[in-house]
Each structure stands twice: as C-alpha cells, then as structure tokens.
C-alpha cells in the first residue's frame, strides 16, 4: 500500500481506536513521496535487488495486443489504474508505474512507450471498474494494468461481488482490444493477522485463469522478497520503513517491465 492507503485503513474498517492503532502500527510503510519528482524519472534499483524466480512470474504469451502494436512499430500506451500504490502521475513519483515506465525506457530507449497513471486511493474494484469508460478506454491502451483487491479486503467487501466485478472489468477491457494485467495486494507479514486477503487473492487468480488476462502476483512476489530479507516492512523507524516500501515499489515496477518486455520481442 501507499502512504495514502495506510492512512485510510481505520476509516475504511470503521474499527475502534485501539484496533485502528494496531493496524496503523503494522501499516506504516508508505511508498508515496511528499513532492513531485522534477527529474527525468526515478532512479532504478540494482537488478539483483529485484530478482524473482520464474515460477512466481506469469507468462507473457497472452499479451497479444501490445505485441502486435510493437511489431507494427506503433507507439505503446499502457494505463495503470488502481488504488493508492498505483499513484496519480508525477505527483507520486515512488508509485510502481513510474518505475515501470523508467525501466521500459531504459530497456527500449528508441521506442515510444507511455505509461499513464490513474490511481484512486481508497477505491474498491467496483469504483475502479466504473472509471474504465472515462479514464482508461479513451486513451486506447494496448495494455491495462489493474491493481485491485486491497481496499476490498480491508473493508471485507463481499467476495462474490468482488469476483463478478473483476470478471466483468476484464471483459470490458478485452472487448476494447486491451491486454490486461491484474496486480493483487501487497504483502507485509503483520498484515496477515489483520486482513483476510486469501479469498480476494483466489478470486483474482481465478479471474485471470478464466480469461486472457494475466495475474502479476504481487502478494507472492513481495512475500518472497520478505522471506529473502530484501524488504522487511515491519521493522525500523518510520523513515526506514518508508524507504523500504519505496524500494519494494521500485522493484515491482522493474519486474513488471520484465514481464511486459518479454511480450514485446
């Protein structure tokens, strides 16, 4: 989650003050900077920091629309929509789409690749999907990255309704000839005691399996990094946790760029 997402947790849950304090103690790893980045783009992390076993990464073979545009030599448009960690453009330079764009430009410096941000902190899947006709489809994206599930899980919203929304959203995007990458919630060990993510993770995995969408399993990827000691988001002071969360967001963008890069060859 971004810092904005962490701050919304008590209000979203409607819990008492003691429980809210416990949740916030576990969720103080904000990844959003206070000021916009005025440079040419964020600094990419060392590649070895972001390594992930291939078994945790999706196949890129179903990303047909972005591949076709690439082969034709056309500009590539990617729209990232989601809650707080998706970010709202340059105002949140440490959101993962900024690192995704930087990594793609580093990999393909001579090609026109645009990553557009549509982050809406605190919005569940249903509200995000309702924005597709006005904030996603008008850009005619070759690829849509839909980050969702976090707010739904925090609010304990109906899982069946969540699954239906995700399936319908994928259909809307695919009908518009956009490839789809689903990005599920982030992982932090202490959050598992507070938020029941499993049904939402399963619903997203099933939705991807029943469509041409692919699932970038951010939850398992980050769990792997935590297990390897790369990003311990539960220890250290606030500034230390913030920096670790920014590094994790950077790596999410880098790994997503690798997944998409495979589809462009």
Rosetta silent file (secondary structure, phi, psi, omega in degrees, C-alpha in Angstrom):
SEQUENCE: XXXXXXXXXXXXXXXXXXXXXXXXXXXXXXXXXXXXXXXXXXXXXXXXXXXXXXXXXXXXXXXXXXXXXXXXXXXXXXXXXXXXXXXXXXXXXXXXXXXXXXXXXXXXXXXXXXXXXXXXXXXXXXXXXXXXXXXXXXXXXXXXXXXXXXXXXXXXXXXXXXXXXXXXXXXXXXXXXXXXXXXXXXXXXXXXXXXXXXXXXXXXXXXXXXXXXXXXXXXXXXXXXXXXXXXXXXXXXXXXXXXXXXXXXXXXXXXXXXXXXXXXX
SCORE:     score description
SCORE:     0.000 S_00000001
   1 L     0.000  154.249  172.252    0.000    0.000    0.000 S_00000001
   2 L   -83.518  173.152  176.213    0.968    3.582   -0.409 S_00000001
   3 H   -58.689  -35.686  178.439    1.034    6.026    2.458 S_00000001
   4 H   -64.186  -40.985  179.447   -2.414    7.185    1.373 S_00000001
   5 H   -64.704  -43.329  179.241   -3.765    3.643    1.583 S_00000001
   6 H   -57.953  -44.716 -175.788   -2.313    3.097    5.063 S_00000001
   7 H   -65.870  -23.069 -179.266   -3.908    6.271    6.325 S_00000001
   8 H   -83.650  -13.189 -171.501   -7.337    5.227    5.065 S_00000001
   9 H   -55.865  -51.791 -178.139   -7.369    1.883    6.873 S_00000001
  10 H   -59.379  -41.852 -179.160   -9.048    2.938   10.152 S_00000001
  11 H   -67.074  -39.383 -179.445  -11.784    4.885    8.340 S_00000001
  12 H   -65.413  -39.314 -176.766  -12.398    2.085    5.852 S_00000001
  13 H   -80.113  -27.717 -176.869  -12.686   -0.541    8.542 S_00000001
  14 L    65.181   34.599 -176.305  -14.731    1.511   10.955 S_00000001
  15 L   -92.349  170.012  179.562  -12.937   -0.146   13.885 S_00000001
  16 L   -73.574  171.735 -171.666  -12.417    1.191   17.385 S_00000001
  17 H   -63.605  -38.301 -178.459   -9.443    3.333   18.281 S_00000001
  18 H   -65.523  -44.047 -179.930   -7.361    0.545   19.801 S_00000001
  19 H   -67.607  -38.541  177.376   -7.733   -1.709   16.782 S_00000001
  20 H   -59.901  -41.405  179.102   -7.056    1.199   14.448 S_00000001
  21 H   -63.287  -39.355  178.977   -3.843    1.896   16.335 S_00000001
  22 H   -64.736  -40.925  179.680   -2.792   -1.742   15.991 S_00000001
  23 H   -66.053  -44.856 -179.329   -3.462   -1.699   12.257 S_00000001
  24 H   -65.170  -31.867  177.554   -1.596    1.523   11.725 S_00000001
  25 H   -64.110  -30.654 -179.678    1.367    0.159   13.687 S_00000001
  26 H   -87.211  -11.968 -171.030    1.546   -2.688   11.172 S_00000001
  27 L  -126.612   51.658 -179.082    0.992   -0.463    8.174 S_00000001
  28 L  -112.406   40.653 -178.573    3.429    2.428    8.358 S_00000001
  29 L  -113.905   51.525 -176.951    5.432    1.631    5.252 S_00000001
  30 L   -59.481  144.650 -177.484    4.119    4.337    2.933 S_00000001
  31 L  -116.458   11.276 -176.520    5.678    4.490   -0.506 S_00000001
  32 L  -103.722  129.928 -179.905    4.418    7.834   -1.716 S_00000001
  33 L   -76.426  157.155 -179.006    6.710   10.850   -1.746 S_00000001
  34 L   -79.968  -23.366 -176.952    5.522   14.213   -0.459 S_00000001
  35 L  -127.466  155.385  178.895    6.707   16.137   -3.511 S_00000001
  36 L   -71.039  148.879  175.871    6.702   15.519   -7.230 S_00000001
  37 L   -82.508  120.952 -177.483    9.861   14.303   -8.881 S_00000001
  38 L   -95.854    2.453  179.965   11.078   17.045  -11.174 S_00000001
  39 L   -84.527 -168.135 -177.606   13.815   14.952  -12.758 S_00000001
  40 L   -78.913   -9.281  179.647   13.673   12.790  -15.845 S_00000001
  41 L   154.419  165.534 -178.140   12.432    9.816  -13.867 S_00000001
  42 L   -70.029  155.639  176.500   13.091    7.757  -10.758 S_00000001
  43 L   -79.627  126.341 -178.366   16.399    6.006  -10.237 S_00000001
  44 L   -75.145  144.507  179.418   16.051    2.300  -10.893 S_00000001
  45 L   -74.625  163.568  174.049   17.230   -0.106   -8.182 S_00000001
  46 L   -58.184  140.423 -175.106   20.052   -2.605   -8.744 S_00000001
  47 H   -59.311  -38.342 -176.399   18.753   -5.515  -10.770 S_00000001
  48 H   -68.034  -18.999  176.633   19.848   -8.112   -8.214 S_00000001
  49 H   -68.229  -27.962 -170.483   17.664   -6.437   -5.590 S_00000001
  50 H  -105.981    9.634 -176.445   14.561   -7.262   -7.623 S_00000001
  51 L   -62.709  144.182 -179.382   15.232  -10.827   -8.737 S_00000001
  52 L  -141.868  138.852  175.622   12.271  -13.221   -8.609 S_00000001
  53 L   -59.965  142.778  178.906   12.053  -16.927   -9.501 S_00000001
  54 H   -58.001  -26.520 -179.661   10.410  -17.502  -12.864 S_00000001
  55 H   -64.681  -19.230  179.176    7.883  -19.717  -11.090 S_00000001
  56 H   -94.901   -1.991 -176.413    6.373  -16.589   -9.493 S_00000001
  57 L  -108.711  145.937 -179.416    6.019  -14.703  -12.776 S_00000001
  58 L   -78.939  159.842  171.458    3.222  -15.023  -15.327 S_00000001
  59 L   -72.235  147.717  179.632    3.643  -15.978  -18.945 S_00000001
  60 L   -99.603    4.252 -171.336    3.558  -13.058  -21.358 S_00000001
  61 L   -65.295  -25.295 -177.665    2.185  -15.036  -24.304 S_00000001
  62 L   -86.619    0.243  178.362   -1.382  -13.734  -23.916 S_00000001
  63 L   -84.073   67.128 -170.573   -0.325  -10.077  -24.219 S_00000001
  64 H   -76.736  -37.109 -174.801   -1.232  -10.128  -27.895 S_00000001
  65 H   -69.619  -43.827  179.608   -2.444   -6.564  -28.435 S_00000001
  66 H   -69.069  -33.920  176.786    0.644   -4.851  -27.082 S_00000001
  67 H   -64.436  -43.768 -178.669    2.844   -7.293  -29.001 S_00000001
  68 H   -63.564  -42.470  178.464    1.005   -6.553  -32.257 S_00000001
  69 H   -63.321  -38.082  179.659    1.361   -2.799  -31.793 S_00000001
  70 H   -64.346  -44.897 -179.103    5.051   -3.252  -31.048 S_00000001
  71 H   -64.261  -35.013  178.662    5.652   -5.307  -34.160 S_00000001
  72 L   -75.976   -5.585 -179.731    3.874   -2.681  -36.271 S_00000001
  73 L    77.605   17.717 -178.549    6.212   -0.038  -34.847 S_00000001
  74 L   -83.021  158.494  171.234    3.349    1.906  -33.265 S_00000001
  75 L   -60.267  147.391 -179.969    3.532    3.869  -30.006 S_00000001
  76 E  -108.451  129.586  179.044    2.647    1.749  -26.995 S_00000001
  77 E  -117.239  125.201  176.986    0.143    3.030  -24.440 S_00000001
  78 E  -120.327  128.839  174.854   -0.166    1.437  -21.011 S_00000001
  79 E  -112.075  125.883  175.845   -2.736    2.623  -18.475 S_00000001
  80 E  -105.992  119.841  179.288   -2.254    1.692  -14.822 S_00000001
  81 E  -125.602  141.222 -179.134   -5.383    2.038  -12.716 S_00000001
  82 E   173.527 -162.570  179.689   -5.807    1.131   -9.090 S_00000001
  83 L   -89.177 -150.437 -165.807   -5.796    2.394   -5.537 S_00000001
  84 H   -57.980  -39.171 -175.695   -3.064    4.317   -3.729 S_00000001
  85 H   -70.202  -13.228  177.253    0.027    2.338   -4.728 S_00000001
  86 H   -75.941  -27.889  175.374   -0.775    2.925   -8.416 S_00000001
  87 L    77.479  157.360  179.427   -0.165    6.631   -7.977 S_00000001
  88 L  -115.728   68.617  175.954   -1.560    9.636   -9.779 S_00000001
  89 H    72.880 -150.779 -172.360    1.219   10.537  -12.187 S_00000001
  90 H   -69.435  -11.740  176.776    4.291   12.552  -11.276 S_00000001
  91 H   -67.079  -17.469 -179.966    2.724   13.740   -8.021 S_00000001
  92 H  -131.322   75.277 -170.262    3.599   10.325   -6.600 S_00000001
  93 L   -66.536  -16.772 -178.336    6.993    9.500   -8.113 S_00000001
  94 L   -97.747   10.959  171.423    7.524    6.393   -5.988 S_00000001
  95 L   -73.080  151.418 -172.069    4.413    4.585   -7.210 S_00000001
  96 H   -62.099  -31.017  179.381    5.244    1.456   -9.205 S_00000001
  97 H   -62.136  -30.619  177.072    4.050    2.778  -12.628 S_00000001
  98 H   -64.301  -40.572  177.367    6.772    5.434  -12.569 S_00000001
  99 H   -70.928  -34.437  175.541    9.404    2.747  -12.145 S_00000001
 100 H   -59.349  -48.434 -179.560    7.696    0.643  -14.804 S_00000001
 101 H   -63.748  -43.211 -179.942    7.988    3.476  -17.314 S_00000001
 102 H   -61.324  -41.655 -178.840   11.603    4.190  -16.353 S_00000001
 103 H   -68.700  -39.045  177.903   12.522    0.513  -16.702 S_00000001
 104 H   -66.999  -39.950  178.576   10.792    0.172  -20.078 S_00000001
 105 H   -67.254  -35.692  177.221   12.501    3.313  -21.393 S_00000001
 106 H   -66.665  -34.572 -177.871   15.863    2.021  -20.179 S_00000001
 107 H   -80.206  -35.877 -177.497   15.240   -1.265  -21.950 S_00000001
 108 L  -128.641   70.664 -171.904   13.798    0.204  -25.157 S_00000001
 109 L   -66.147  -19.896 -175.776   15.232    3.751  -25.396 S_00000001
 110 L   -98.343    5.395 -178.236   14.297    4.221  -29.044 S_00000001
 111 L  -112.303  152.948 -178.900   10.622    3.327  -28.759 S_00000001
 112 L   -88.578  102.639 -179.432    7.619    5.443  -27.830 S_00000001
 113 E  -125.105  123.719 -179.200    6.200    3.921  -24.626 S_00000001
 114 E  -120.213  128.660  175.548    3.779    5.842  -22.458 S_00000001
 115 E  -112.829  114.628 -179.882    2.574    4.732  -19.015 S_00000001
 116 E   -99.072  141.493 -175.560   -0.459    6.665  -17.789 S_00000001
 117 E  -107.205  134.160  173.646   -1.439    6.661  -14.111 S_00000001
 118 E  -135.436   68.410  178.968   -4.978    6.510  -12.768 S_00000001
 119 E   -88.057  134.433 -179.847   -4.536    5.990   -9.043 S_00000001
 120 L  -133.722   87.905 -177.338   -7.557    6.497   -6.801 S_00000001
 121 L   -54.214  135.440  175.560   -6.667    5.919   -3.134 S_00000001
 122 L    83.952    4.681 -177.553   -9.362    4.183   -1.133 S_00000001
 123 L   -99.391  132.260  178.098  -11.386    2.932   -4.109 S_00000001
 124 L   -80.359  175.469 -174.376  -12.569   -0.661   -4.312 S_00000001
 125 H   -57.419  -40.228 -175.989  -12.782   -2.714   -7.500 S_00000001
 126 H   -62.244  -43.549  179.473  -16.325   -1.649   -8.347 S_00000001
 127 H   -69.299  -37.255  178.663  -15.495    2.070   -8.377 S_00000001
 128 H   -64.557  -44.628 -179.750  -12.295    1.491  -10.299 S_00000001
 129 H   -63.038  -33.771  179.420  -14.106   -0.566  -12.956 S_00000001
 130 H   -66.875  -18.253  179.287  -16.735    2.167  -13.263 S_00000001
 131 L   -85.753  -10.758 -176.653  -13.920    4.540  -14.295 S_00000001
 132 H   -54.430  -47.367 -176.682  -12.844    2.432  -17.273 S_00000001
 133 H   -63.417  -27.144 -175.119  -15.130    4.181  -19.825 S_00000001
 134 H  -104.545  -27.799 -172.451  -13.924    7.679  -18.852 S_00000001
 135 H  -117.329   -8.416 -178.887  -10.356    7.267  -17.585 S_00000001
 136 H  -118.985  -61.102 -172.526   -8.981    4.198  -19.337 S_00000001
 137 H   -62.289  -33.780  178.404  -10.619    3.384  -22.658 S_00000001
 138 H   -59.880  -21.617  178.521  -10.396    6.932  -24.150 S_00000001
 139 H   -81.542   -6.620 -178.529   -6.603    6.520  -24.161 S_00000001
 140 L    50.324   57.577 -176.039   -6.967    3.416  -26.378 S_00000001
 141 L   -71.825  144.205  170.118   -4.417    1.463  -24.336 S_00000001
 142 L   -77.284  -26.341 -177.823   -2.661   -1.580  -25.698 S_00000001
 143 E  -144.871  135.920  173.602   -2.329   -2.772  -22.117 S_00000001
 144 E  -117.165  126.986  173.773   -4.203   -2.035  -18.894 S_00000001
 145 E  -102.055  114.312 -175.881   -2.618   -2.803  -15.537 S_00000001
 146 E  -109.937  104.982  177.353   -5.430   -3.103  -12.998 S_00000001
 147 E   -93.977  121.179 -176.191   -4.246   -3.080   -9.384 S_00000001
 148 L  -156.495  176.967  177.743   -7.095   -4.017   -7.058 S_00000001
 149 L   103.138  -27.860 -176.411   -8.199   -6.160   -4.132 S_00000001
 150 H   -66.034  -54.856 -176.958   -6.563   -4.214   -1.312 S_00000001
 151 H   -64.453  -39.445  178.491   -9.428   -1.896   -0.432 S_00000001
 152 H   -59.935  -42.405  179.759  -11.996   -4.677   -0.892 S_00000001
 153 H   -69.104  -41.588  179.448  -10.094   -6.882    1.556 S_00000001
 154 H   -60.770  -38.913 -179.146   -9.591   -4.071    4.078 S_00000001
 155 H   -85.505   -6.022 -175.261  -13.330   -3.365    4.018 S_00000001
 156 L    55.040   43.848  178.310  -14.227   -7.070    3.969 S_00000001
 157 L   -70.922  158.993 -176.022  -16.496   -6.419    0.986 S_00000001
 158 L   -55.919  124.054 -175.435  -18.492   -9.297   -0.459 S_00000001
 159 H   -68.413  -38.136  179.875  -16.066  -11.637   -2.220 S_00000001
 160 H   -64.163  -40.437  177.304  -18.599  -12.873   -4.772 S_00000001
 161 H   -65.996  -39.453  176.508  -19.400   -9.301   -5.790 S_00000001
 162 H   -59.654  -47.278 -179.499  -15.686   -8.564   -5.988 S_00000001
 163 H   -61.603  -42.242  179.302  -15.135  -11.583   -8.238 S_00000001
 164 H   -63.148  -40.588  178.883  -18.032  -10.585  -10.500 S_00000001
 165 H   -63.314  -44.397 -179.677  -16.668   -7.047  -10.773 S_00000001
 166 H   -63.728  -44.688  179.469  -13.199   -8.264  -11.700 S_00000001
 167 H   -62.667  -44.234 -179.955  -14.543  -10.664  -14.315 S_00000001
 168 H   -66.950  -37.903  178.483  -16.799   -8.025  -15.843 S_00000001
 169 H   -64.052  -42.303  176.875  -13.989   -5.459  -15.812 S_00000001
 170 H   -60.436  -43.902 -179.604  -11.652   -7.806  -17.634 S_00000001
 171 H   -61.502  -41.647  178.852  -14.336   -8.474  -20.242 S_00000001
 172 H   -60.191  -45.301 -178.319  -14.853   -4.737  -20.776 S_00000001
 173 H   -68.280  -43.101 -178.457  -11.147   -4.155  -21.309 S_00000001
 174 H   -68.356  -34.460  176.806  -10.640   -7.175  -23.560 S_00000001
 175 H   -62.787  -29.141  178.670  -13.661   -6.235  -25.672 S_00000001
 176 L   -88.546   12.799  175.918  -11.915   -2.919  -26.246 S_00000001
 177 L    64.212   41.574  172.834   -8.835   -4.785  -27.502 S_00000001
 178 L  -113.639  135.615  168.194   -6.669   -4.101  -24.482 S_00000001
 179 E   -71.162  158.483 -175.856   -4.472   -6.680  -22.845 S_00000001
 180 E  -133.353  129.193  167.812   -4.935   -6.930  -19.080 S_00000001
 181 E  -116.651  119.488  173.575   -2.512   -7.497  -16.230 S_00000001
 182 E   -85.715  136.508  175.212   -4.128   -7.868  -12.819 S_00000001
 183 E  -120.016  118.213 -176.640   -1.993   -6.794   -9.850 S_00000001
 184 L   -88.050 -178.173 -174.358   -3.149   -8.124   -6.498 S_00000001
 185 L   -61.241  163.726  174.357   -2.464   -6.668   -2.995 S_00000001
 186 L   -79.104  164.312  179.676    0.932   -6.126   -1.443 S_00000001
 187 L  -113.980  135.481  166.985    2.338   -8.407    1.236 S_00000001
 188 L  -147.781  130.575 -168.042    3.507   -7.496    4.719 S_00000001
 189 H   -53.876  -45.295 -174.760    3.757  -10.216    7.358 S_00000001
 190 H   -72.673  -18.426  177.805    1.889   -8.467   10.148 S_00000001
 191 H   -67.712  -28.263 -177.670   -0.994   -7.570    7.854 S_00000001
 192 H   -61.305  -25.615  179.132   -1.987  -11.220    7.580 S_00000001
 193 H   -79.090  -14.841 -172.855   -3.144  -11.082   11.196 S_00000001
 194 L  -112.440  -29.967 -174.694   -5.409   -8.124   10.498 S_00000001
 195 L  -128.992  131.081 -177.627   -6.775   -8.519    6.979 S_00000001
 196 L   -91.744   90.512 -175.977   -8.125  -11.700    5.381 S_00000001
 197 L   -80.651  -26.874 -166.438   -6.707  -11.453    1.869 S_00000001
 198 H   -50.007  -46.708 -178.382   -6.983  -15.087    0.773 S_00000001
 199 H   -62.956  -33.461 -178.970  -10.497  -15.022   -0.787 S_00000001
 200 H   -75.376  -37.886  175.019   -9.665  -11.912   -2.810 S_00000001
 201 H   -62.249  -43.022 -179.595   -6.348  -13.332   -3.964 S_00000001
 202 H   -65.538  -39.335 -179.888   -8.121  -16.524   -5.043 S_00000001
 203 H   -64.027  -38.823  179.275  -10.818  -14.575   -6.887 S_00000001
 204 H   -70.740  -38.527  177.733   -8.227  -12.647   -8.888 S_00000001
 205 H   -63.430  -41.987  179.477   -6.296  -15.802   -9.713 S_00000001
 206 H   -66.582  -40.591  179.912   -9.486  -17.482  -10.914 S_00000001
 207 H   -61.117  -41.964  178.122  -10.495  -14.439  -12.984 S_00000001
 208 H   -66.112  -38.849 -178.902   -7.149  -14.459  -14.775 S_00000001
 209 H   -67.542  -22.421 -178.071   -7.385  -18.200  -15.348 S_00000001
 210 L   -98.571    8.462 -177.042  -10.788  -17.830  -16.988 S_00000001
 211 L  -143.449 -173.171  174.608   -9.739  -15.061  -19.376 S_00000001
 212 L   -89.065   -0.810  176.431   -6.786  -13.838  -21.406 S_00000001
 213 L   -67.316  153.641  173.637   -5.748  -11.569  -18.529 S_00000001
 214 E  -116.655  151.119 -179.126   -2.582  -12.447  -16.662 S_00000001
 215 E  -104.293  119.027  167.998   -2.034  -12.119  -12.935 S_00000001
 216 E   -89.193  106.665 -172.515    1.042  -10.405  -11.600 S_00000001
 217 L   -82.238   76.554 -179.022    1.029  -11.974   -8.142 S_00000001
 218 H   -58.625  -34.596 -179.000    2.471   -9.037   -6.237 S_00000001
 219 H   -60.143  -49.870 -178.988    1.475  -10.692   -2.966 S_00000001
 220 H   -71.567  -36.289  178.831    3.625  -13.786   -3.550 S_00000001
 221 H   -62.344  -46.972 -179.481    6.452  -11.800   -5.132 S_00000001
 222 H   -69.617  -33.604  175.818    6.693   -9.482   -2.129 S_00000001
 223 H   -62.509  -38.020  176.426    6.365  -12.414    0.264 S_00000001
 224 H   -62.980  -46.175  179.733    9.376  -13.955   -1.477 S_00000001
 225 H   -61.550  -41.170  178.967   11.363  -10.726   -1.089 S_00000001
 226 H   -63.522  -43.793  179.797   10.460  -10.502    2.598 S_00000001
 227 H   -62.119  -31.834  179.207   11.472  -14.132    3.152 S_00000001
 228 L   -85.466    0.549  178.589   14.811  -13.400    1.492 S_00000001
 229 L    79.041   14.655 -179.164   15.355  -10.385    3.719 S_00000001
 230 L   -72.612  -48.260 -174.444   15.127   -7.863    0.878 S_00000001
 231 L  -136.256   94.692  174.060   12.297   -5.747    2.271 S_00000001
 232 L   -91.096   98.628 -173.270   11.290   -6.110    5.924 S_00000001
 233 L   -83.553    2.041 -176.341    8.401   -3.670    6.025 S_00000001
 234 L  -106.488   -7.314 -175.810    7.610   -4.271    9.699 S_00000001
 235 L  -117.761  163.133  179.204   10.868   -3.217   11.376 S_00000001
 236 L    90.328  173.701  178.784   12.770    0.028   11.803 S_00000001
 237 L   -79.160  179.138 -174.734   11.543    3.580   12.315 S_00000001
 238 H   -58.532  -43.910 -178.052    9.003    5.330   10.111 S_00000001
 239 H   -67.531  -37.675  177.812   11.564    6.729    7.690 S_00000001
 240 H   -64.223  -45.073  179.038   13.314    3.362    7.369 S_00000001
 241 H   -63.857  -37.761  178.365   10.031    1.603    6.632 S_00000001
 242 H   -61.716  -45.431 -179.264    9.146    4.295    4.125 S_00000001
 243 H   -65.037  -40.766  177.976   12.419    3.829    2.258 S_00000001
 244 H   -62.579  -40.381  179.102   11.997    0.046    2.222 S_00000001
 245 H   -65.912  -38.119  176.126    8.482    0.435    0.847 S_00000001
 246 H   -62.749  -41.672  178.138    9.754    2.763   -1.878 S_00000001
 247 H   -63.018  -39.682  178.820   12.387    0.172   -2.804 S_00000001
 248 H   -64.603  -42.152  177.222    9.709   -2.518   -2.965 S_00000001
 249 H   -61.680  -40.483  177.797    7.573   -0.341   -5.251 S_00000001
 250 H   -59.301  -44.463 -178.936   10.589    0.231   -7.460 S_00000001
 251 H   -68.110  -35.123  175.013   11.158   -3.495   -7.771 S_00000001
 252 H   -59.027  -45.064  178.103    7.505   -4.133   -8.584 S_00000001
 253 H   -62.674  -41.369 -179.585    7.845   -1.712  -11.493 S_00000001
 254 H   -64.673  -43.977 -178.401   11.111   -3.303  -12.657 S_00000001
 255 H   -69.587  -38.439  175.082    9.708   -6.835  -12.579 S_00000001
 256 H   -61.079  -37.880  177.495    6.540   -5.759  -14.372 S_00000001
 257 H   -63.030  -37.008  176.341    8.754   -4.213  -17.051 S_00000001
 258 H   -64.310  -42.588  179.253   10.470   -7.581  -17.464 S_00000001
 259 H   -61.459  -47.310 -179.389    7.112   -9.338  -17.856 S_00000001
 260 H   -68.732  -39.064  179.729    5.935   -6.817  -20.445 S_00000001
 261 H   -58.026  -34.078  177.967    9.338   -6.753  -22.165 S_00000001
 262 H   -64.783  -32.189 -179.681    9.069  -10.458  -22.906 S_00000001
 263 H   -75.291  -17.722 -174.777    5.830   -9.796  -24.781 S_00000001
 264 L   -89.462   -4.516 -179.605    7.465   -7.148  -26.960 S_00000001
 265 L   -96.277    0.000    0.000   10.003   -9.445  -28.553 S_00000001
